[in-house]
Amino acid sequence: MEVNAIRQVATPWAGARGLATGLMLTELHQDVWNGSLRLSMGMPTDIDTPPRVIYRLVFEHLLGYRVLEGSDVLDFVDDDERDVDAQVQLITPSRFLTWFHQQTQGTHLDEDIQHYRISSWDFCVDVLAAQAPLVQLKTGLRKE
C-alpha cells in the first residue's frame, strides 16, 4: 500500500554548530505565562547523580511542542536523511507544522514558523516556534 505523505528532511540547525552532541534531555519547562519553553541538555555522570547540564535551548515565541520517547521517532524522518551527529535539527517540510496550521485554521500562516527537532537517546522534542531559540551555555549565553 502506497501512502501519499510529506517527505520530511532533517537538516542540522546552524545555531547548534559546535554544541556537544550525544546528550540527554534533563529538563523541559514550559512557562505558560510568558509563552516560552526551556530544554536542558546534559551529560550523565553516574547512575545516582542527575546529569550535568551542558546547555539549554530557550524558545521564546513558542507555538507548540510535542515530546516522544526517542525510539518512537524513527519513522518521522527518512533514515537516509537523518544526521545522527546533529542533536538540533530543522524539519522541512513538516507534517507537524501542517497539522498545526490545520488545527488553527490558518491563523498563523503569515508567521515564519520553524519546526525544530531536539533529539537525544532518550527523548525527542519537536518544537514549533516563530523565533530561533536562544542557546544558553553553562558558562554563558550565546544569542542566535
RAKA-V480273 format. One record per residue. N is the residue number from 1. RES is the residue in one small letter. PHI is phi in whole degrees, -180 to 180 (none if undefined). Layout:
[[N | RES | PHI] [N | RES | PHI]]
This chain:
[[1 | m | none] [2 | e | -93] [3 | v | -105] [4 | n | -91] [5 | a | -125] [6 | i | -69] [7 | r | -87] [8 | q | -88] [9 | v | -126] [10 | a | -101] [11 | t | -123] [12 | p | -58] [13 | w | -77] [14 | a | -59] [15 | g | -66] [16 | a | -98] [17 | r | -58] [18 | g | 90] [19 | l | -78] [20 | a | -62] [21 | t | -115] [22 | g | 77] [23 | l | -89] [24 | m | -112] [25 | l | -74] [26 | t | -105] [27 | e | -158] [28 | l | -131] [29 | h | -131] [30 | q | -103] [31 | d | -96] [32 | v | -63] [33 | w | -63] [34 | n | -95] [35 | g | 70] [36 | s | -121] [37 | l | -135] [38 | r | -119] [39 | l | -114] [40 | s | -102] [41 | m | -117] [42 | g | -144] [43 | m | -113] [44 | p | -67] [45 | t | -105] [46 | d | -157] [47 | i | -69] [48 | d | -99] [49 | t | -119] [50 | p | -60] [51 | p | -59] [52 | r | -80] [53 | v | -70] [54 | i | -98] [55 | y | -154] [56 | r | -126] [57 | l | -111] [58 | v | -120] [59 | f | -99] [60 | e | -96] [61 | h | -117] [62 | l | -80] [63 | l | -113] [64 | g | -180] [65 | y | -157] [66 | r | -143] [67 | v | -124] [68 | l | -130] [69 | e | -60] [70 | g | -54] [71 | s | -72] [72 | d | -87] [73 | v | -101] [74 | l | -55] [75 | d | -92] [76 | f | -75] [77 | v | -130] [78 | d | -59] [79 | d | -57] [80 | d | -73] [81 | e | -103] [82 | r | -80] [83 | d | -105] [84 | v | -69] [85 | d | -85] [86 | a | -103] [87 | q | -83] [88 | v | -119] [89 | q | -130] [90 | l | -101] [91 | i | -110] [92 | t | -143] [93 | p | -65] [94 | s | -115] [95 | r | -68] [96 | f | -64] [97 | l | -67] [98 | t | -61] [99 | w | -60] [100 | f | -60] [101 | h | -64] [102 | q | -66] [103 | q | -67] [104 | t | -94] [105 | q | 53] [106 | g | 76] [107 | t | -57] [108 | h | -108] [109 | l | -63] [110 | d | -84] [111 | e | -97] [112 | d | -87] [113 | i | -92] [114 | q | -112] [115 | h | -104] [116 | y | -101] [117 | r | -119] [118 | i | -110] [119 | s | -110] [120 | s | -136] [121 | w | -70] [122 | d | -107] [123 | f | -142] [124 | c | -132] [125 | v | -118] [126 | d | -102] [127 | v | -126] [128 | l | -105] [129 | a | -144] [130 | a | -96] [131 | q | -139] [132 | a | -65] [133 | p | -71] [134 | l | -85] [135 | v | -106] [136 | q | -106] [137 | l | -81] [138 | k | -57] [139 | t | -96] [140 | g | 172] [141 | l | -127] [142 | r | -121] [143 | k | -94] [144 | e | -100]]
